[in-house]
Amino acid sequence: MATISYLTYFPVRCSSSRDSHDSNKQKLSSIKINGTSTKTATKVDMAAGVATRNDFVTQQQARQNIPTTKQSVDHFRQAFSIEGGVGYRQRVVIRSYEVGPDKTATLESILNLLQETALNHVWMSGLLSDGFGATHEMMKNDLIWVVSRMQVQVDQYPIWGEVLEIDTWVQASGKNGMKRDWLIRSQATGHIFARATSTWVMMNQKTRRLSKMPEGVRGEIAPWFIEKQAIPGDVPEKIVKLDNNAKYVNNDLKPKRSDLDMNQHVNNVKYVRWMLETIPDNILESHQLTGITLEYRKECGSSDIVQSLCDPDKDGMLIEGLKQENHDTSLLNGFSLGAGILENSVFLGSFEKQPLRYTHLLQTTGNHKDEEIVRGQTVWKKKPEPSPFASM
């Protein structure tokens, strides 16, 4: 189980209509923050850095400017509420540091955007307390949100400079859990680039044990629930656990200071990076990631040493063998492949059209050997061939 309270699971409703919220869009140019005009500044004793109970706020609160009541528009984040005030939509621009060599956004960048918009949604709700994403009632009970499962499907990666609209909302998941979903679309065309869903449970911040949802917390967030799925028909399938016989192994991965979040644990985006480093270079060059599912099992701290395991499915093993730069007869999954077959582009192409799947496992080694951190599964498809007119 991963304690990633920064990606707070706060419920919201989302609308499928993009044209019914123009009134809120117009408010982006003239809004009020915390119920006051943006031209009015809160009085703060910056020299002392100390606040009285009612008249002042601390330096940190003044700098953060956390809303104390629900807001319909956030001018600074280019965000506004949807679906009668309970949904959240934010506009973002893909920056130069968020893309890879092909000028498209990386998966890590997309995951960071999901994290940011989720937290901003809680921010604009007026329920955000001093904790990182925790509500007022959660703070009273020393509770934080932890993610237990996440799934992301990518149809197309946005490009550098592209303006995106990200919608997010939440619904109930059983008696004590919640789900947060996202849609990422092009602001210009409305094309949906990616869909994501996640499941969250509560953990006591002091005991590090899972907790039931107190009625006070339920009362805060239940009014925001909506029955809607970003990934229709999503039925969780348990990911098998790999053993040390996995085909690809990356040992002695050590968290850096920059990998840690506010809870002094490894950020979940870093987990994905460690997983993807085990994918063979020839697959990374010829395929693109279209789906990832993560099942979180345990926290990862700064002193942990991590091992990354990866195993391809049968089709993946076959294609990897076909791509090897040799003409020797090989036996892969029962196929006898001679030099003539290896050079047959039709034979190779028929397999490459099928999506490839890899199973992943991150686990601690050393003093905490073989303790699971996260299981994962990735899906890859062949990259489209470049247009013959692209260089003309």
N, C-alpha and C positions, 0 to 999 in steps of 0.2 A: 504494500500500500504506500503510495507516495504522498507525503504531505506537501501539497503545492497550493497553499491557501491563497497565493497571489492570483491564481486563475479562479476567482471566486465563483461559486455556483449560485448565482442569484436569479430568480425566476422572472421571465418577461414574456409578453405576448408579441407576436410578430404578424404583420399583415402581408398578404401576397400582392396587394395593390400598391403600386408605387406612385399613383397619382392622387391618392386621397389624403396626402399629408402636405400639400403645398403651403398651407397656412403656417405650419411649423417651419418649413423651409424659409419662408419670408422672415420669420422671427430671428434668423441667424444674424441679421444685420443690426438688430436692436433688441437686446435681451436684458434680462435681469439675472444676476447671480446671487444666490442666497436670499432672494426676495428683495434685493436692492439694486439700484441702477449700477451699471458698470462704471459710471463716473463717480460713484460714491465709494470712498475707501473706508475700511474698518479701522477705528482708532486702536492703535497698539503701542504699548510702552516697549519699544524695541530695545532701549538701553537696559532696562531691568530684565526683560524677557520673562516677566511673571504676569499672570492674568488674574483678575478677580473672578468670582464665580459667574457673574451675569454680564458685566459691562465690557470685558476684554477677552481676548483669546491669546493663546500662547503664540510664540513666534512661529512654531511649526504649523499650527493651525492656520495662522494668517498667510503663511507662504503657500500652503496647500489649498486654502479656500474651499474646504469641503462643504458642500451644501447641507444645510440642516433641514430643509424641506424638499419635497419632490420638485424637480425642474423639468420643464418641457423642452428646453433648448439649451445646448451648451455651445456658446459661440466659439470658445477657444479650441474645442475639439471638433468643430464642424459636425455636431451630433444633434439629434432631436428624437423625441419620443414618437412612437407610432402606435396604432391600434388603441386609440383612446387614452394614451399616456402610459401604457404598461410595456410596450415594446420599445426597442432601442435600435437606432440606425446611425452609423457613423461613416463619414467620408474620410478616406485616407489616400495618400499619393505614394506610389512605390518609389522609394528613394534609391539612389545609386548604390548605397551600401547594402541594400536588401536583395540585390540580384547577383546571379552568377556569371560565368563567362559568356553564356548565351543571351545575356541581358533580360532574362526572365527571373521572377522572384523565386527564391529558394524555398524549400519546404520549411526550413527553420524560420524564415521571415513570416510565412503564413501562420505558423504556430504562435509566433510572437504577437501577431495581429489578433489572433483569437484571444490570447491572454489579455491583451490590452483592452479590447472592446468589452470583454466580460467584466473586467474591473471597473471600467468607465460607466458601464450600465448601473452597477451598484452605487457608484459615486453619484450619479444623477438621480438616483431614487430617493435620496435623503435619508437612507438607513445606514449609511456607512459610518462605523464607529472608529475608534482609534486604531483598531486592529487592521491588518492588511487585507481588506475585503470582508471582514467580519461585521455583522450587524450589531446593534446595541445589545440585544438580548444574548447574542452569541458571546460577546465580550463579558457579560455578567456571569456566564457559565463556563468561561475559559475554553470556548470551543472555536475550532477552525474548520474550514472545508478541506477535504482531501479528495483527490480524484482517484477513482478506482478503475475507470476504463475510458478510453478515447478512441474515436474512429474518424478519419479524415478521408474524403474522396475528392480527388482533383481531376476535373475534366480538362482544364487548360490553365497554364500558369500565366498570370498577368505580367506585363512587360514594364520596363523602366519608364517612369513618368506617367503611368496609367493611373487614372482616378478610380477608386473602388468604393462601393457601398457595402458595408458589412452590417447585416441584421443579426441580432441575437435575442434569445428568449429562453424561458425555463418552464419546466413542468415537473410534476411530482414523479417520483420513482419509488414505488413501494411506500411503506410507512415512515421510513427514516432517511430515504435518499431523494435525490433530485437529479434532473437531467438538464443540461444546457446545450442548446443547438445553435448553429450558425449557418448563414448563407453569405457567400462572397460573390458579388456580381460586378460587372463593368458599369460604371456610372453612365458611360456614353451609349452603350448598346443594350444594357440589361442582361447580357449573357451571364449565366451563372458559372463562375470559374470553379468554385469548390463548395462542398457541404461538409459539415462536421457535427458530431454529437458526442456527448460526454456524460458520464455518470459520477455523482459525488455523494459522499457520506461525511458524517461529522466525527471529529476526533477531539478528545480532550487534550489541550495544549500542554498540560502539566504531566499527565500520566501517559500520554501518547497511545491511548487506547480508544477504540471506536466508541461512539456514544449514541444513544437514542436522541431523537430530536425533541427538545423541550417544547411544551405547549406555547411558551412565550415566543420562541423562534418561529414556530409554525404560524402563529398569529401574525407575525411581521411579513412573512413571505408568501403565504397561501393566496392572498388576493392577487398575486401576479402570475399565478399558474395559468397555462393554456395547453390544450391538447393539440399538439402539432409536431410533426417530425420533419427534420431537414433531410434525413435519409429514409425514405419510405420503405417499410417492410424490414427495417433493421432488426435482425434476430441475432443476438450475441452468440458466437460460437467459441467455445473454449479453445485457447491456443495450447498446443501440446508443449510439454517441457522438453527442451533439448538436453542431451547429456554431453560428456566430454568427447564423444565421437563425432561431433559436428564437423562439417567439412572445413569451415573457416573459423579461426579462433584468433582473437586479439587480446593479448594478456597485458597485465600491469598498467591498466588505465588509471591514472590518478587525477582526482578533481583538482582544479586550480582555484585560486581565490575568486577569479572572475566567473566560475561556474556556480557559485553559491547564491542563493536568494536571501531574502530578509529573514528567513527562518533558519539560516545557516545550513541549508541542505541543498543538494545539487538541483538546479533548475531542470524541469522536465524536458526542455528543448535540448539540453546537453545529452540526455539519454538518447534521443533520436540521432544526434550526430555520432555518438559512439556506435550505434547500430549500423548506420549507413557506411561507416568506414570499413566494414567487413564485406561489403558487396564488391565483387571483382571489377576491376577497372574496365574491362571490355564490355561488361553489362552496363556500367554507368555511361559509357560513351555511346552505346547503341540504343539504350532504353531510357524511359523516364518514369519516375515514380507516380503512380496514379491512385494508390490507396495505402493507408497504414492504419493498423489497429494495435493499441497498446493496452496491456493489462498490468496495472501497478500492484506490486506486492509488498515493497519495503522501502523505507527511506534510505538515502545514500548520503553519508556525511563526508566531511573534508578529509578524514583520516582513512576512509575506506579505499581499498584497492579493488578495481573492477575488472572483470573478464567479460568480453563480448563474444558470444557464440552465434553462428549463422549457418543455416543449412538450406539448400535449394530443394524445391520439389523435383519430381522426376523430369518434367519438361525443362526446368532450369538446368539440371545436370546435363541433359542432352545438348542443349544449345551451347552451354559452356564448352562441351567437348567438341562440338562442330566448329567453334570459333578458334580452337587451338591452332597455332601456326605450325602444324606438322602434317605430314601425309602418311603417317604410319597407320596401320590397321588398328582400330580401337574397339573396345567392347564397353558400351555405355548403356546401362539399363537393358541389357539383352539385345541391343542393336550392334551388329557387326558393321563397322563403318570403314570402308576402304578409301583410298585416295580419290578414286573417281567420284564416290558419293559425297565426300567432303567438299569437292569442288562444284558440286551441283547446286547452283543458286536456287533452283526451284525447290529442291528438297529442303534446303536450309530455310528458305523463305516461308515454306508452309508451317514450319515450327515456330518461326519468329513472330508470326502473326498472333500466336496464342499468348495471353498474358503469363508472365512468370511470377511465381510466388516464392518468397523466402520466409523462413521462420527464424526468429531471433530470441536471444536470451541475454540479459545482463545480470551478472551475479557477483557477489563479493568473494574475494579470495583471501588467503592468509589466515588471520585469526578467526575470521567469520567465513570460512570456506563454504562455497556452494549455497549461500543464502540468496534467494531470488530477489532481485530488485524490480525488474519488469520483464514481462514476456511481450513479444511483438510479432507481427506479420506484415510484410510489405508486398505490394502487387506492382508489377512493372509492365509497361507496354512498349512496343517498338516505336522509336521516334519517327516522325514523318520525314520522308525524303525531302531534301531542300529543292526548291523550285529551280528548274534549269534556267529561268530568266532572272534569278535573284541577283546575279553578278553582272547583268547587262546594263 
